[in-house]
Every structure is written in C-alpha cells, then in structure tokens.
Amino acid sequence: MRNLLGFIFTGLAFFQLQGNNINWSSPPATLSEVYINAIDPLLAMDAQGNSVAAWIENNQVRAAIHPVNGNWTPDVVISGFNAATPDLVMDVNGNATLIWVESGIVHSSSKTLSGNWSHPTVLSSSGASSPILAVDASGDVVAAWVNAGNIETSTKLFGNPWQGPFIISSTGANAPGIAIGGSGSNTRVVLVWKGAFNGSHAIFTSTKLLSGSWTSPEWLSDPIHNVANPQVAVDNNASAIAVWYEYDVIRHSFTNVTVKSSERLFTTGAWDSAVSLSAPGIRDPSSLSANIAFDTFGNAMAVWNNSFDDETFTVQSAVKPVNGQWSSPQDIIGSNLYAYNESFSVTNFGGTLGLYMYYNGMNLIIQSVESNINGYLNNVWSVPVTISPGTDNATPIIAATVNNNTMYASAVWRHFNGVHNVISAVTGSKTLLLPPTNLNVTQAPNDFGVFKEYANTLTWNASADPNTVGYLVFRNGLFIQQVGAGVLQFVDDNRANNGPVTYSVTAIDADQSQSASVSVSFP
C-alpha cells in the first residue's frame, strides 16, 4: 500500500505545485504617507491572525494594526526623530513590542492587542546599534544590541518592566541574532553574533534560561574563514540551530561563500560541528541573507540566497527533520538578476509561506510561494504568485499562522510610487482541509516466543472533508507513513514497552495540501 500510494502522490505533485497558494488581497494597501519616503518595513502576527506592521518614515518609527478579517488602522508615530533600525515582535495573544535606536540610544514601546503604544522606554546608554527582539509564547521579551564592541541585553518578563542592561563581553561585536524557545523552566534564550578574537572573526554564541545568567561566549565557526550574517532559531524543546555565511577573500574576490549550520540539542547543551547547507558561491555576503525556523514538532527549515556567477542570485531552502540530517538544497528561484530579498514564515503545523523580490525582465516584483516542512513532499515549493503591482518593489516581509481551520498571512514591502518609497501591504487567507478526529493509540505485545516486541495501533475518525484523498502519519514530528482515504488506522511495530511517543495525523487532498494535525501521546 505504501509504495502504491507513494506513486499516486508523486504523480500528484505537479498539481500540488499548481494549486496550493493562499488568496491574497488586491490591490495592496499603502500604509505610509505617499509623499514621504519610508524604509525598513517590519511585520509580526499573533496566533489568531492579527498583524502589526512598522517602518521608518520621516526618521520616525510608525506602526499600523490589521485585525484579522478587518482593515489596516491609520498609522501612528511611536518614536521621536532620528530613529533607525527598528525590530518588531508580537506574542501569540497579540501583545506587540517595538525596539529601535534613536540618536544612538535604544528605545522600546509595547502595546496590547486593543491598547495603545506605551511611552518609549530607554534601554541603553549612547553609542548603541543593531537592536533585535525575541518573544516567547508567554509574552516574555528579550532584547539585544551592540554597544562599545560588546553585546548588551535586557529582559522583560510579561507584565513586568525591562531588566538590565546586562553586558556579554565581546570584541568588535556586530550583526546579532536572537531567539527564544522551550517552555516553563526550560525556556531558553540563544544569542549569536559576529565578533573578533586574536585577529580573526568568528560566529559567537551565548545562551541563558529566561530568568538566568548568560553563559560565557562560545565559538561556532572556525577561525580560518571569514563569517557573516548569523541567525538562530529555538524550538519548543529548547534545541537551537544557528546559520551563517562562511567565505574567503582572495585579491578582493569572494570565494567559497557557503551557508553553514550548527545545532545545539537541549539534551546535551552542546553545539555540534558546523555543516554546509549550500554549494559555495562567489558573492559578497553583505548582499546575502540566510534565515532559520522551526515548526511545532522541531523540524527545521533554512532559506537563503547565494550567487554562483556574481551576477545573478539563487534562493534556496533545506529541511532538517527532528534528529535527522539536512536535505540537499532546493531551488526556490534560480539565477535571477535581483532575487536577493527573501522572507519566510512557518506556521504551527509546518505550513510555510515565502516571499522574495524577483526581476521578471522588466520590473522588480514581489512573489509568494508555499511549502511544508514535513509531509510527503516537504521542501517542494508551489508555483509563484505575484502579489505586487507596479515596477519597483523590494524588501518583503511575511508572517503567517493557522487558527482553527484557516491559514492567515500578511505581507509588507517597500514600493516606489514614481516619486517616493512607500510601504505596501496585503493580507491573505485560505481554508485548510478538515483534519481527522478522535485520534487514539493503544499498545499490544507481539510474542514470538524467542522475543517479544510491542506494536502501537493508531485509530482515527475520517475527515469530514470530501476532498480528502489520504492521511499522513507522524511519529514525534517525523513523517513515517501515508495511507489512503479509506484507511483509518496504522500499526507502528517495534516500539518499546510503554515507551513515550507522540503521534500526529493530517488529512491530505489531491493537491498535496495538508490539514492541521491532530496529535496523541502514549502512554
């Protein structure tokens, strides 16, 4: 049955690529003033699909809210003048936090979903730069920035004032990245940055429990090669993955420009040796970017761009299953003249939306694509959909979530209207397949006399959706089997006696679109 269904689903892959895109609003809304230049668009979304956008306009931070199924609110001014390099997060309940540098000093403002932005709070002394934020599911926020070659941080537990700042000693620190994951007493914050040591540059990291102290900085990269643009993500178990670029410079030419990755398992607390995700390119990494994200189960996806001819750009992705190895790179866009802005967002069940800037031979446009971290066709991307009108568009940002049986998404980018750069925005949604229900698991021994093994039997009720053609079964977040629409059970052999395990099942249609998952844990 598995081989037969594998052939059927593989044959359907082409149709999945054709018909799996979200429905985007049109025409885009203009969030900023049409007669003033705007830059640095940002976007965040809560678990219900409410969005907040922010940007710099007239040297001030401005923001607007999009309630789910509503319209964008008029923008409001958050900062004073001389504001720059903002960052933005939103927790699952719609509490938003902004951070920015204003005249060399880090400021922050926050709001509840229905409230107003708070009066800005000063977080740093003068000379600060590169502020970033991370937020967890409980609404706790951690900020970091660079000051005097060190990394400085401040933590704001939900409902409490900012703490700190605290200094992580470094030399020549820049380009920090931050993430929070885990839960409860195992909530962990992970920082990465580029720093200098004994004449070399390297990627450094430090971690802490949410209310604990930062560890001494560790090296992630080797001291032989140049490095750039580190980013990090942390999953629900507090495991982390960092990505960055490694490269060499020979006579002012860039060579061996490769995306590298290292993982820190929560079970060991140690970073593993870095591995290469991409083939080596030859482009200055200052025009490249790599990003990393997890789904709920702990499967990871990395998205990056690279150039193999120093003229065009290729946007690629790779997937790392839980406790597995990175897949080979998958081209999202290959060899395009200006495909060097990309953004992607992973929903709780692994559905992935991506945006990038693309040159179609005449115009710079923004395109949207979709994929999935897990499932039968993980890391296979849909046919691109153009979401931007006009000729000159850049720096897209996307955010997405799944609430009940609907996927919600928002996208913002910078658009040149012929006179000024303005911030454009669209929103989108699509109804997912109805999932199966009443997932249960039981265990029974198989006694062969010379040895005894245990089998876990999963049963579920059929999806009520008439478009269901089958089901995907996952063990601890890993795809293990596909069955047809008429099969409502699966037997998982060779399990440990009362061994802890979590199973999930999703429905799937002929276009390879997946429902949200239903899960059950044993014992």
RODO-2510 file (C-alpha; in nm, 4 decimals, decimal comma):
residues 523
     n   res          X          Y          Z
     1     m     0,0000     0,0000     0,0000
     2     r     0,2783     0,2434     0,0892
     3     n     0,4600     0,2009    -0,2437
     4     l     0,1356     0,2317    -0,4409
     5     l     0,0292     0,5474    -0,2614
     6     g     0,3798     0,6844    -0,2969
     7     f     0,3432     0,6505    -0,6733
     8     i    -0,0010     0,8139    -0,6658
     9     f     0,1098     1,1090    -0,4519
    10     t     0,4264     1,1565    -0,6534
    11     g     0,2153     1,1765    -0,9648
    12     l     0,0021     1,4404    -0,7950
    13     a     0,2996     1,6565    -0,7013
    14     f     0,2716     1,8629    -1,0161
    15     f    -0,0846     1,9594    -0,9274
    16     q     0,0201     2,0497    -0,5744
    17     l     0,2689     2,2887    -0,7237
    18     q    -0,0063     2,4385    -0,9354
    19     g    -0,2853     2,4902    -0,6873
    20     n    -0,1738     2,5365    -0,3286
    21     n    -0,1448     2,9138    -0,2946
    22     i    -0,3118     3,1422    -0,0435
    23     n    -0,5642     3,4003    -0,1666
    24     w    -0,4030     3,7443    -0,1371
    25     s    -0,5912     4,0739    -0,1191
    26     s    -0,5656     4,3130    -0,4127
    27     p    -0,4754     4,5895    -0,4667
    28     p    -0,2199     4,6362    -0,1880
    29     a    -0,2907     4,8900     0,0849
    30     t    -0,0476     5,1782     0,1260
    31     l     0,0414     5,2108     0,4949
    32     s     0,2767     5,5090     0,4830
    33     e     0,2308     5,8631     0,3516
    34     v     0,2584     5,8792    -0,0268
    35     y     0,4659     6,1999    -0,0241
    36     i     0,7371     6,0943     0,2271
    37     n     0,9994     5,8242     0,1836
    38     a     0,9521     5,5161     0,4016
    39     i     1,2001     5,2330     0,4654
    40     d     1,2619     4,9244     0,6808
    41     p     0,9187     4,7542     0,6772
    42     l     0,8560     4,5066     0,9598
    43     l     0,5713     4,2656     1,0289
    44     a     0,4520     4,0361     1,3087
    45     m     0,1389     3,8257     1,3664
    46     d    -0,0311     3,6628     1,6651
    47     a    -0,1912     3,3179     1,6842
    48     q    -0,5345     3,4496     1,5787
    49     g    -0,4083     3,6211     1,2614
    50     n    -0,3944     3,9814     1,3859
    51     s    -0,0983     4,1681     1,2337
    52     v     0,1144     4,4682     1,3231
    53     a     0,3402     4,6460     1,0734
    54     a     0,6095     4,9025     1,1496
    55     w     0,8527     5,1087     0,9437
    56     i     1,0687     5,4215     0,9424
    57     e     0,9098     5,7331     0,7898
    58     n     1,0428     6,0877     0,8211
    59     n     1,3086     5,9475     1,0602
    60     q     1,0375     5,8216     1,2974
    61     v     0,9055     5,4757     1,3802
    62     r     0,5454     5,4361     1,2698
    63     a     0,3100     5,1410     1,3078
    64     a    -0,0319     5,0166     1,1941
    65     i    -0,2526     4,7264     1,3039
    66     h    -0,4518     4,4831     1,0906
    67     p    -0,7191     4,2995     1,2941
    68     v    -0,7932     3,9573     1,1497
    69     n    -1,0733     3,9927     0,8919
    70     g    -1,0530     4,3727     0,9311
    71     n    -0,8714     4,6635     0,7678
    72     w    -0,5414     4,8338     0,8388
    73     t    -0,5731     5,1061     1,1021
    74     p    -0,4268     5,4540     1,0377
    75     d    -0,0584     5,4626     1,1242
    76     v     0,0635     5,6165     1,4486
    77     v     0,4004     5,7675     1,5398
    78     i     0,5873     5,5640     1,8032
    79     s     0,9254     5,7355     1,8323
    80     g     1,0910     6,0729     1,8259
    81     f     1,3102     6,1862     1,5380
    82     n     1,6452     6,0333     1,4381
    83     a     1,5037     5,6817     1,4766
    84     a     1,6583     5,3927     1,2825
    85     t     1,6976     5,0113     1,2586
    86     p     1,3696     4,9040     1,4243
    87     d     1,2729     4,5482     1,5161
    88     l     0,9273     4,4118     1,6000
    89     v     0,7735     4,1060     1,7695
    90     m     0,4195     4,0002     1,8625
    91     d     0,3277     3,7206     2,1027
    92     v     0,0517     3,4639     2,0492
    93     n    -0,2030     3,6836     2,2311
    94     g    -0,1414     3,9979     2,0257
    95     n     0,0933     4,1862     2,2581
    96     a     0,3428     4,3737     2,0381
    97     t     0,6856     4,5165     2,1190
    98     l     0,8977     4,7545     1,9120
    99     i     1,2655     4,8420     1,9556
   100     w     1,4792     5,0974     1,7726
   101     v     1,7840     5,3220     1,8022
   102     e     1,7138     5,6916     1,8450
   103     s     2,0156     5,9247     1,8431
   104     g     2,2370     5,6311     1,9408
   105     i     2,0152     5,5139     2,2303
   106     v     1,7951     5,2006     2,2272
   107     h     1,4257     5,2668     2,2945
   108     s     1,1286     5,0319     2,3223
   109     s     0,7496     5,0607     2,3159
   110     s     0,4789     4,7969     2,3564
   111     k     0,1029     4,7568     2,3298
   112     t    -0,1702     4,5046     2,3954
   113     l    -0,3884     4,3928     2,1062
   114     s    -0,6588     4,6522     2,1755
   115     g    -0,4466     4,9076     2,3615
   116     n    -0,2224     5,1975     2,2658
   117     w     0,1533     5,2049     2,2270
   118     s     0,3306     5,2842     2,5544
   119     h     0,5550     5,5827     2,6068
   120     p     0,9058     5,4799     2,4876
   121     t     1,1379     5,3268     2,7461
   122     v     1,5133     5,3876     2,7286
   123     l     1,7094     5,0608     2,7378
   124     s     2,0700     5,1607     2,6691
   125     s     2,3351     5,4265     2,7027
   126     s     2,4547     5,6151     2,3945
   127     g     2,6543     5,4508     2,1172
   128     a     2,4177     5,1553     2,0665
   129     s     2,3307     4,9907     1,7350
   130     s     2,1693     4,6828     1,5768
   131     p     1,8794     4,6246     1,8220
   132     i     1,6868     4,2959     1,7948
   133     l     1,3995     4,1265     1,9788
   134     a     1,2708     3,7776     2,0551
   135     v     0,9430     3,6789     2,2217
   136     d     0,8124     3,3520     2,3653
   137     a     0,4622     3,2061     2,3848
   138     s     0,4113     3,3577     2,7316
   139     g     0,4814     3,7113     2,6138
   140     d     0,8288     3,7384     2,7665
   141     v     1,0599     3,9547     2,5545
   142     v     1,4397     3,9677     2,5336
   143     a     1,6223     4,2495     2,3558
   144     a     1,9850     4,2651     2,2458
   145     w     2,2032     4,5257     2,0789
   146     v     2,5661     4,6188     2,0209
   147     n     2,7447     4,8806     2,2307
   148     a     3,1200     4,9505     2,2527
   149     g     3,2005     4,6212     2,0805
   150     n     3,0011     4,4185     2,3352
   151     i     2,6570     4,2596     2,3249
   152     e     2,4085     4,4122     2,5681
   153     t     2,0741     4,2556     2,6580
   154     s     1,7594     4,3352     2,8525
   155     t     1,4746     4,1026     2,9518
   156     k     1,1107     4,1953     3,0037
   157     l     0,9044     3,9225     3,1662
   158     f     0,5387     3,9514     3,0731
   159     g     0,3650     4,2222     3,2747
   160     n     0,6917     4,3485     3,4260
   161     p     0,9357     4,6297     3,3427
   162     w     1,2569     4,5870     3,1481
   163     q     1,5568     4,4462     3,3414
   164     g     1,9201     4,5294     3,2765
   165     p     2,1027     4,6055     3,0623
   166     f     2,3425     4,3132     3,1000
   167     i     2,6730     4,3024     2,9165
   168     i     2,8100     3,9981     2,7329
   169     s     3,1768     4,0786     2,6892
   170     s     3,2971     4,0599     2,3305
   171     t     3,5315     4,2321     2,0868
   172     g     3,4107     4,4000     1,7698
   173     a     3,0627     4,2507     1,8068
   174     n     2,8110     4,3119     1,5289
   175     a     2,5157     4,1524     1,3471
   176     p     2,3472     3,9869     1,6488
   177     g     2,0655     3,7340     1,6163
   178     i     1,8369     3,6152     1,8970
   179     a     1,5643     3,3558     1,9585
   180     i     1,3630     3,2071     2,2473
   181     g     1,2207     2,8564     2,2745
   182     g     1,1275     2,5821     2,5150
   183     s     0,8660     2,6281     2,7851
   184     g     0,8269     2,6787     3,1581
   185     s     1,1521     2,6385     3,3496
   186     n     1,3161     2,5153     3,0277
   187     t     1,2595     2,8409     2,8375
   188     r     1,5966     2,9266     2,6837
   189     v     1,7294     3,2333     2,5041
   190     v     2,0050     3,1936     2,2448
   191     l     2,2203     3,4752     2,1049
   192     v     2,4571     3,4638     1,8084
   193     w     2,6806     3,7375     1,6722
   194     k     2,9921     3,8056     1,4702
   195     g     3,2933     3,9032     1,6791
   196     a     3,6711     3,9348     1,6703
   197     f     3,9315     3,7323     1,8565
   198     n     4,3118     3,7372     1,8146
   199     g     4,2867     3,8951     1,4723
   200     s     4,0221     3,6515     1,3424
   201     h     3,6476     3,6861     1,3027
   202     a     3,4082     3,4170     1,4172
   203     i     3,0450     3,3463     1,4996
   204     f     2,9945     3,3501     1,8763
   205     t     2,7017     3,2331     2,0858
   206     s     2,5764     3,2663     2,4416
   207     t     2,2649     3,1154     2,5994
   208     k     2,0630     3,1529     2,9169
   209     l     1,7491     3,0292     3,0797
   210     l     1,4892     3,3037     3,0668
   211     s     1,5493     3,4223     3,4247
   212     g     1,9098     3,3027     3,4430
   213     s     2,2529     3,4338     3,3519
   214     w     2,4277     3,4322     3,0164
   215     t     2,6909     3,1663     2,9556
   216     s     3,0422     3,2606     2,8523
   217     p     3,0632     3,3140     2,4739
   218     e     3,1456     3,0087     2,2615
   219     w     3,2806     2,9856     1,9083
   220     l     3,0524     2,8271     1,6486
   221     s     3,2647     2,8839     1,3392
   222     d     3,6290     2,8042     1,2744
   223     p     3,8933     3,0795     1,2892
   224     i     4,0240     3,0101     0,9391
   225     h     3,7438     3,1562     0,7261
   226     n     3,5580     3,4862     0,7236
   227     v     3,1987     3,4815     0,8512
   228     a     2,8860     3,6961     0,8188
   229     n     2,5127     3,7313     0,8914
   230     p     2,4379     3,4844     1,1741
   231     q     2,0790     3,3918     1,2598
   232     v     1,9323     3,1485     1,5139
   233     a     1,6055     2,9708     1,5990
   234     v     1,4984     2,7722     1,9071
   235     d     1,2311     2,5007     1,9061
   236     n     0,9655     2,4061     2,1618
   237     n     1,2118     2,1759     2,3432
   238     a     1,4807     2,4495     2,3650
   239     s     1,7042     2,2949     2,0980
   240     a     1,8650     2,5574     1,8727
   241     i     2,0015     2,5847     1,5195
   242     a     2,2252     2,8661     1,4005
   243     v     2,3052     2,9540     1,0383
   244     w     2,5610     3,1928     0,8923
   245     y     2,7792     3,2531     0,5860
   246     e     3,1400     3,1396     0,5671
   247     y     3,3698     3,2725     0,2950
   248     d     3,7222     3,3518     0,1793
   249     v     3,8603     3,6642     0,0147
   250     i     4,1386     3,6321    -0,2415
   251     r     4,2640     3,9518    -0,4049
   252     h     3,9367     4,1320    -0,3330
   253     s     3,7360     3,8422    -0,4810
   254     f     3,4929     3,6414    -0,2703
   255     t     3,5164     3,2638    -0,2885
   256     n     3,3701     2,9622    -0,1075
   257     v     3,0673     3,1641     0,0091
   258     t     2,8783     2,8853     0,1855
   259     v     2,5816     2,8690     0,4240
   260     k     2,6860     2,6885     0,7423
   261     s     2,4773     2,5480     1,0276
   262     s     2,5295     2,4195     1,3797
   263     e     2,2772     2,2597     1,6180
   264     r     2,2523     2,2687     1,9970
   265     l     2,0393     1,9835     2,1316
   266     f     1,8593     2,0557     2,4579
   267     t     1,9518     1,7063     2,5766
   268     t     2,3275     1,7722     2,5608
   269     g     2,3547     2,1507     2,5837
   270     a     2,6461     2,1389     2,3380
   271     w     2,6804     2,2746     1,9850
   272     d     2,7731     2,0228     1,7176
   273     s     3,0287     2,0725     1,4423
   274     a     2,9192     2,3083     1,1674
   275     v     2,7929     2,1580     0,8406
   276     s     2,7493     2,3136     0,4963
   277     l     2,3953     2,3660     0,3656
   278     s     2,4782     2,5186     0,0277
   279     a     2,7250     2,4859    -0,2546
   280     p     2,9979     2,7556    -0,2492
   281     g     2,9178     3,0851    -0,4204
   282     i     3,1255     3,3888    -0,5143
   283     r     2,9191     3,6882    -0,3971
   284     d     2,9970     3,9398    -0,1234
   285     p     2,7818     3,8162     0,1710
   286     s     2,6816     4,1746     0,2526
   287     s     2,4109     4,1354    -0,0145
   288     l     2,3075     3,7869     0,1046
   289     s     2,0842     3,6661     0,3861
   290     a     2,0079     3,3308     0,5496
   291     n     1,7239     3,2514     0,7893
   292     i     1,6124     2,9559     1,0014
   293     a     1,2800     2,8499     1,1597
   294     f     1,1177     2,5510     1,3344
   295     d     0,7702     2,4058     1,3220
   296     t     0,5865     2,2866     1,6356
   297     f     0,7401     1,9394     1,6171
   298     g     1,1013     2,0582     1,5922
   299     n     1,1527     2,0103     1,2190
   300     a     1,3651     2,2948     1,0799
   301     m     1,3819     2,4841     0,7516
   302     a     1,6568     2,7163     0,6344
   303     v     1,6095     2,9633     0,3479
   304     w     1,8947     3,1630     0,1967
   305     n     2,0255     3,3188    -0,1209
   306     n     2,3596     3,2816    -0,2916
   307     s     2,5249     3,3706    -0,6195
   308     f     2,7293     3,1269    -0,8242
   309     d     2,8237     3,3707    -1,1008
   310     d     2,8416     3,7013    -0,9060
   311     e     2,5707     3,8433    -1,1343
   312     t     2,2507     3,6546    -1,0566
   313     f     2,1016     3,5218    -0,7323
   314     t     1,9518     3,1854    -0,6412
   315     v     1,7096     3,1472    -0,3492
   316     q     1,7304     2,8032    -0,1884
   317     s     1,5949     2,6054     0,1052
   318     a     1,6736     2,2908     0,3003
   319     v     1,4824     2,0915     0,5618
   320     k     1,6156     1,9153     0,8701
   321     p     1,3760     1,6628     1,0296
   322     v     1,3808     1,6126     1,4051
   323     n     1,7049     1,4292     1,4913
   324     g     1,7732     1,3956     1,1193
   325     q     2,0147     1,5361     0,8632
   326     w     1,9798     1,8399     0,6388
   327     s     1,8305     1,7731     0,2980
   328     s     2,0002     1,8778    -0,0225
   329     p     1,9344     2,2392    -0,1257
   330     q     1,6120     2,3013    -0,3171
   331     d     1,5938     2,5943    -0,5579
   332     i     1,3017     2,8268    -0,4941
   333     i     1,4213     3,0727    -0,7560
   334     g     1,7264     3,0060    -0,9692
   335     s     1,9660     3,2540    -1,1283
   336     n     1,7630     3,5734    -1,1127
   337     l     1,9196     3,9157    -1,1512
   338     y     1,7708     4,0669    -0,8323
   339     a     1,6342     3,7795    -0,6195
   340     y     1,8219     3,8792    -0,3069
   341     n     1,5486     3,9807    -0,0625
   342     e     1,3695     3,6805     0,0865
   343     s     1,1481     3,6228     0,3894
   344     f     0,9578     3,3164     0,5107
   345     s     0,7219     3,2216     0,7907
   346     v     0,6430     2,8775     0,9341
   347     t     0,3004     2,8045     1,0834
   348     n     0,2481     2,5792     1,3818
   349     f     0,1837     2,2627     1,1762
   350     g     0,4687     2,3182     0,9319
   351     g     0,2964     2,5097     0,6527
   352     t     0,5484     2,7566     0,5114
   353     l     0,4987     3,0810     0,3182
   354     g     0,7835     3,2590     0,1450
   355     l     0,8316     3,5993    -0,0205
   356     y     1,1128     3,7305    -0,2346
   357     m     1,1995     4,0131    -0,4697
   358     y     1,2153     3,8986    -0,8321
   359     y     1,3143     4,0601    -1,1601
   360     n     1,0851     3,9477    -1,4431
   361     g     1,2920     4,1100    -1,7175
   362     m     1,1131     4,4442    -1,6896
   363     n     1,0047     4,5052    -1,3288
   364     l     1,1055     4,4313    -0,9721
   365     i     0,8098     4,2426    -0,8271
   366     i     0,7248     4,0570    -0,5060
   367     q     0,6299     3,6898    -0,5385
   368     s     0,4779     3,4473    -0,2898
   369     v     0,5385     3,0720    -0,2669
   370     e     0,4271     2,7954    -0,0314
   371     s     0,5762     2,4729     0,1003
   372     n     0,5758     2,2489     0,4067
   373     i     0,8482     2,1473     0,6487
   374     n     0,7042     1,7998     0,6974
   375     g     0,4832     1,5694     0,4981
   376     y     0,5239     1,3601     0,1871
   377     l     0,6527     1,6478    -0,0272
   378     n     0,8445     1,8548     0,2243
   379     n     1,0594     2,1313     0,0786
   380     v     0,8659     2,1327    -0,2503
   381     w     0,7525     2,4838    -0,3388
   382     s     0,4363     2,5965    -0,5151
   383     v     0,4194     2,7921    -0,8381
   384     p     0,4982     3,1587    -0,7548
   385     v     0,2175     3,4135    -0,7302
   386     t     0,2902     3,7819    -0,7905
   387     i     0,1381     3,9963    -0,5144
   388     s     0,2796     4,3399    -0,6048
   389     p     0,1663     4,5718    -0,8843
   390     g     0,3906     4,8418    -1,0255
   391     t     0,7528     4,8270    -1,1277
   392     d     0,9830     4,8828    -0,8290
   393     n     0,9318     4,6697    -0,5173
   394     a     1,1786     4,5421    -0,2583
   395     t     1,2468     4,4219     0,0995
   396     p     0,9416     4,1970     0,1500
   397     i     0,8454     4,0595     0,4938
   398     i     0,5847     3,7880     0,5572
   399     a     0,4054     3,6493     0,8644
   400     a     0,1577     3,3605     0,8842
   401     t    -0,0361     3,1493     1,1319
   402     v    -0,3071     2,8833     1,1416
   403     n    -0,6117     2,9413     1,3614
   404     n    -0,8719     2,6658     1,3775
   405     n    -0,9050     2,5596     1,0135
   406     t    -0,7803     2,8771     0,8433
   407     m    -0,4337     2,9945     0,7445
   408     y    -0,3861     3,3719     0,7744
   409     a    -0,0964     3,5689     0,6299
   410     s     0,0202     3,9270     0,5878
   411     a     0,2981     4,0736     0,3750
   412     v     0,4613     4,4162     0,3619
   413     w     0,7295     4,5615     0,1368
   414     r     0,8758     4,8848     0,0075
   415     h     0,7283     5,0168    -0,3181
   416     f     0,8491     5,3099    -0,5307
   417     n     0,5426     5,5034    -0,6497
   418     g     0,7372     5,7118    -0,9005
   419     v     0,8259     5,9850    -0,6512
   420     h     0,8722     5,8267    -0,3085
   421     n     0,9223     5,4878    -0,1441
   422     v     0,6059     5,3828     0,0398
   423     i     0,5124     5,0782     0,2476
   424     s     0,2654     4,8451     0,0741
   425     a     0,0748     4,5628     0,2426
   426     v    -0,1516     4,2721     0,1527
   427     t    -0,3295     4,0127     0,3630
   428     g    -0,4427     3,6652     0,2697
   429     s    -0,6176     3,3557     0,3943
   430     k    -0,7213     3,0113     0,2858
   431     t    -0,9356     2,7372     0,4358
   432     l    -0,7465     2,4193     0,5117
   433     l    -0,8680     2,0655     0,4767
   434     l    -1,0684     1,9431     0,7732
   435     p    -0,8445     1,7222     0,9890
   436     p    -0,9328     1,3724     1,1101
   437     t    -1,0766     1,3454     1,4608
   438     n    -1,0605     1,1234     1,7698
   439     l    -0,7026     1,0047     1,7250
   440     n    -0,6214     0,7253     1,9725
   441     v    -0,3275     0,4938     2,0344
   442     t    -0,3106     0,1558     2,2083
   443     q    -0,0194    -0,0795     2,2638
   444     a    -0,0194    -0,4584     2,2457
   445     p     0,2638    -0,7155     2,2598
   446     n     0,3592    -0,9478     1,9759
   447     d     0,5030    -1,2585     2,1451
   448     f     0,7223    -1,4605     1,9102
   449     g     0,8424    -1,6964     2,1793
   450     v     1,2111    -1,6188     2,1412
   451     f     1,1433    -1,2487     2,1826
   452     k     0,8594    -1,0072     2,2433
   453     e     0,8023    -0,6763     2,0680
   454     y     0,5314    -0,4150     2,1049
   455     a     0,3112    -0,2532     1,8456
   456     n     0,1279     0,0773     1,8769
   457     t    -0,2021     0,0907     1,6902
   458     l    -0,3379     0,4285     1,5877
   459     t    -0,7040     0,4758     1,5025
   460     w    -0,8929     0,7884     1,3984
   461     n    -1,2217     0,9034     1,2535
   462     a    -1,2275     1,0130     0,8929
   463     s    -1,2016     1,3775     0,7932
   464     a    -1,5407     1,5224     0,7081
   465     d    -1,3850     1,6997     0,4102
   466     p    -1,4934     1,5390     0,0785
   467     n    -1,1623     1,6402    -0,0806
   468     t    -0,9596     1,4097     0,1438
   469     v    -0,7626     1,1502    -0,0538
   470     g    -0,5438     1,0160     0,2268
   471     y    -0,3705     1,0682     0,5599
   472     l    -0,0125     1,1317     0,6684
   473     v     0,1126     0,9758     0,9917
   474     f     0,3922     1,1317     1,2010
   475     r     0,5894     0,9931     1,4944
   476     n     0,7429     1,2614     1,7192
   477     g     0,7089     1,5075     1,4339
   478     l     0,8678     1,2828     1,1709
   479     f     0,6683     1,1654     0,8699
   480     i     0,6524     0,7837     0,8756
   481     q     0,3612     0,6689     0,6593
   482     q     0,0874     0,7620     0,4179
   483     v    -0,2431     0,5774     0,3873
   484     g    -0,5473     0,6096     0,1650
   485     a    -0,8716     0,7854     0,2488
   486     g    -1,0409     0,4583     0,3394
   487     v    -0,7703     0,3543     0,5858
   488     l    -0,8372     0,4793     0,9367
   489     q    -0,5653     0,3041     1,1335
   490     f    -0,1918     0,2472     1,1324
   491     v     0,0170    -0,0104     1,3184
   492     d     0,3599     0,1075     1,4315
   493     d     0,5706    -0,2024     1,5039
   494     n     0,8904    -0,2442     1,7053
   495     r     0,8031     0,0065     1,9779
   496     a     0,9335    -0,0017     2,3345
   497     n     0,7096    -0,1254     2,6147
   498     n     0,5315     0,1899     2,7358
   499     g     0,7891     0,3976     2,5509
   500     p     0,6831     0,7645     2,5375
   501     v     0,5867     0,8768     2,1898
   502     t     0,3648     1,1391     2,0261
   503     y     0,1754     1,0643     1,7056
   504     s     0,0109     1,3091     1,4687
   505     v    -0,2142     1,2563     1,1687
   506     t    -0,3116     1,5020     0,8954
   507     a    -0,5562     1,4758     0,6085
   508     i    -0,4302     1,5434     0,2570
   509     d    -0,6055     1,6309    -0,0689
   510     a    -0,5179     1,5700    -0,4348
   511     d    -0,3173     1,8935    -0,4462
   512     q    -0,0981     1,7710    -0,1571
   513     s    -0,2448     2,0401     0,0720
   514     q    -0,2415     1,9234     0,4338
   515     s    -0,4879     1,9833     0,7116
   516     a    -0,3812     2,0926     1,0555
   517     s    -0,2674     1,7913     1,2557
   518     v    -0,4344     1,6039     1,5396
   519     s    -0,1983     1,4548     1,7977
   520     v    -0,1996     1,1979     2,0766
   521     s     0,0715     1,0950     2,3217
   522     f     0,1423     0,7488     2,4644
   523     p     0,1403     0,6255     2,7334
***
